[in-house]
């Protein structure tokens, strides 16, 4: 998963990227606002403002990376305020121009506006996720509605819209190339979808709705972070650690020491603590406590409760969608995705859901048989699933995840993803320890292409800390672009949440955690290999249900023996992972896919249930609504959705509303695309170059399906996904 920080013109868009366009003779008029003018204005402003604020000065570091050591929390708010004002001025300059509207002076003028605002936003919004604090959270709460208002000030400015519309209406005569045409179309639609055609009363209502929604999203995220940090399962009796691996116990002891509880063990609802506890703990009561704590975050009727917050969000989204002429928020959102409408989403989910439930029920039979055989005397519950699934895996495949963990140290896994990337695309990575980052945990790498060309910087932030939200994502401190003759190199960051090394051993990953690292690095490649012109079109600026596709493709190389042999080495002995373990990993690849597919699709269906609402009345009983939605879907009692409503930050505090289906949607393309590598050779140069040139470098230049067909020669088929997950068995 990732979070995007886009140019102001793209706050409600995913724009695409491509190779540098050539200006035609019909478009020689200079933009109303050029990058040079914005830079000069920013520097002039700096002279009259706090010269100690780094955002009012050029980032004169080696690669243009933000000078983190100089940036203080108090610098953000004045930089935001000045950036917003400058952006407003840019809009007014374009809107009030007496020159005839052209692509250059209107569409590109908007594209090049807001440089200072982008500068501060790129730093700030990376820190809100990866290294936040109370001050940053307060600034976020204050700035968010102002940014929402700024977007409204752009799309609801009628004079500005009329200029955009004039260019759009004449597009057939402009002889624009693909990138220019996409920028023009998306800019026009951003205005229309943002309310440009509403009357003044309706525009006022829309501004209010947008302001409330931006504030509520922040509240939801802050509440969830507080809830996650508040819970601690404290174990003071060593007997209650039965079944837990030594590494998990050591990590829990480290957490206890950090919290002033020496001699005890502390487990949290952070995934690296939660998942191994649920998988290995023999204490059934403690497993119940842990799952209850995890699955009720934001649902405790306390100061951090999210029920009223999310209900209000859902209601306001219905109101906004209907104000703009759409039946529901899902209809509004999906119009610009590859899915196009809710009917297509449900049609896809309904193709996979029955097979997933069938497989999950067969998995239940196996686990219940084991419980009965052991004289358990109880029926399998949701809190038992991880524990008994692991037992079945050991029995069926003789594969214990703890058996694999010593071969997947974090350092070796990083080498593994670098190796695969070098073989595929010729990229090499040079670590730099002398470049200050935003936290001491962050590692920085220069990235070079096959011919030695610098591609950009890669930042990696791997460890859990209280200042970081849960999950894993990719973002950019700076996106790639070539506009106005400037070759801007990207600065990409991966943020994950792995346990820190202990005094006795390095960070050792489960196979699933290693897969997450490969996944997020797939997003990184989408950013690093971008070769576009306009900033708003490059990298991961694609529809939500396409953006996960490149990252899901990247996961596949982790399963390949040829790749594993290069890096999967025992952290103590250096022994390469034995072939029999590799074989077991491959055979077990389809294990527990009923559960994994069902819990993910349940979350997707829950998302669609919230956002297919057509009645703007607030839901008064969130838990009852969720229960009914899952009952209607046919979810079985032994599985809960991967994300329940009160901690579903993807859809209530992130960009995935009406979009959580995107993971399974894009995985269809990923499975089909990787089949091409399997057909031609997993490191086949021609196939890798085709994937790089057709997908990774292009961002969202064209319709995503068109890009996919350019790579594969046809649309994706669903069969490879069903086969990959083992859901095609009769």
C-alpha positions, 0 to 999 in steps of 0.5 A: 500500500502507498500514499500519494502526494500529488501536485495541486491540480491532481489532488483528486486525480491520478495522472499519467506519465510518458516520454517527453512531448514536443511542443507543436507549432500551434502551441508556442504561447508561454505558460502563464506561470513558469517554473522559473517564475515560481522559483523567483517568486519563492526566493523573493518571498524568502527574503521577506520571511524567516531565512532560517526556514529551509522551505524558503530556500533552495534545497542545496543538498547533493541530490536535492533531498530535503535538509532534514537536520535543519527542518523543525516542526515549527517550519511546516505551518508558515511554509504551508501558509505561504505555499497555499497563498502562492498557489492561489495567486497562480490560479488567479494569474491564469484565470485573469489572463487576457491572452487567449486560452492555450494548452501552454498558458492554461493547462501547463500553467496549472501543471507548473503552479504550486512549487513551494506547496509541493516542496513542503507537502512532499516532506510533511506527508511522508513524516505524518506516516513515518515519523509523526508527533503531536505537533505534526498531527496538530499541523496536519489537522490545521492544514488539511481543511486549508488544502481542501479549500485550495483545491476547491478554489481551483476547480470552483473558480469559474473564470479558470474553468472557462479557460480550461474548457475552451482549451478542452473544446478545441483539443481536436485541432491542437495536435497534442501528443499522448501525454499532452492530451491525457493532461488536458483531459484529466485536468478538464475532468478534475474541474467537472468532477470537482464541481465546476458545473455547480451553481454558487449555492451548490459550490458553497455546500461542496466546499463545506463537505470537502472541508469536513471530510478532510478533517474527519480523515485525519481524526480517524487516522489519529484515533487509530494510531492512538488505539494501536499504541495504547494496547499492550498484552503484558505477560509476566508468567513464563508459562504463558510464552509456551509455543512462541519462538525464541526470536518472538520472545526476545522481541517482546522482552525488548518491547517490555524493556522499552516500556519500563517493564523489565523482566516481563514480555509485551505484545502489541497489535502491530502486525509483526507482534500480533501475527507470530503471537496468534500463530504460535501461542499455545495459550488459547485465552491469550490468543482470544484477548489479542484478536479481540484487541486487534479487531476492536481498535477504534471500537471502544466507545472512548476518546479514540472511538471511530464509529461516529467518525466513519459513519459521518465520513460515509454520510458526507461522501454520499451527499457529495457524490449526489451533489455532483450527480452520482448515485453513490460514492462508489459510482463517483470514485470508480468512474475514473478507475479501470473498473468503471462502475460498482457492477463490474467490481461486484461481478469480479468479486462474485467470480472469486468469492464462491471458490474462496469460501469453498476453499476456506470451508475445506481448510476448516474441516482439516483444522477441526479434525486436528482439534478433535484428534487432539481431544480439544473438545471445542469448535474452531474460532477466529482466534484459533485460525492462525495457530491451527493453520500453522499446525496443518501446514507443518503436518501437510508440508513439513514446513514450519515458518520458523524453519525458514526465518533464519534464512531471511534476515532483513539484510539478506532479503534486501540483497535478494530484491536488489539482485532480482532488480539488477538481473531484470533491469540492470539497476545497481544500488550504492549505499550512502551513510553520509546523507542525513535522513528524517530518522536514524533508522533510514538507509539511503541508496544511490540507484544507477541504470545499466549504463551508469546513469543515475536514476534517483535515490532510494530511502528505506525505513524498515523498523517499527516505532511509535511515531510510525503508522502500521503497515507498509508503503511506498512514497516519494519525496520527489517525483521524476519529471522532465518538464521545461528541460529539467531532468528531475530524478526521483527520490523514493522511500519504502516504509515498513514495520519490521521488529528491530534486531535484538542483541542476539540476532538480526531482524529475521523475516517470515516468508510473508514479511519478505514477500511484503518487502518485494511487494513494496519494492515493486512500487519503488521500481514504478517510481524509479524507472519512471520516464515521463515529462509532467510531474503529475503523470509520472511514477505511480500516478495511475488509477487505484485499481492499477497501481498495485499491479507492478508491485504484485508482479515483483513478489513472484521472484521471491518464490524462484529457486534461482533467486533464493539461492542468491540471498536466502542464507542462514544468518549464522552459518551462511548456508544457502537455504536447502533445496528441500525447504525451497520445495516445501515453500513452493508446494505450500504456496497455495496453502491457506489461500481460502482464508487469505482470499476470503479475509481480503475479499470480505474487506473489499465487500465491506468497503463497497457496502459502505460506499454503495450507500445511496441514503445520506443518513448516518448509520447509527449502529456501525457494528450492526451495519458491518455484521449485516453486510458480512452476513449478506456476503456470506462470510463464515464465522471463523473468519473476520474481514482483514480490516473491520470498519473502525480500523479500516484506514485504507478507506476512511483515512487513505485513498482506497475508498471504493477501492480495496477491491483493487488488490485482487483486481490488479492481481489478476493482471499481475498473475497473467503478466508473470505468466509471460516471464515464466513462458519466456524465462524469469530473467528474459531481457526482452520480456523485462524490457517490454514490462519496463517500457510498457508499464513501469516507465509509463505511469498512467500515460494511457488507459491502463488496459491499453498499457497492459495490452501493449505489454501482453498483446491482450487483456489479462485472463483470470485463470492464472490467478485462480491457478496461482492461488489454488482456487481452480480445483473442482 
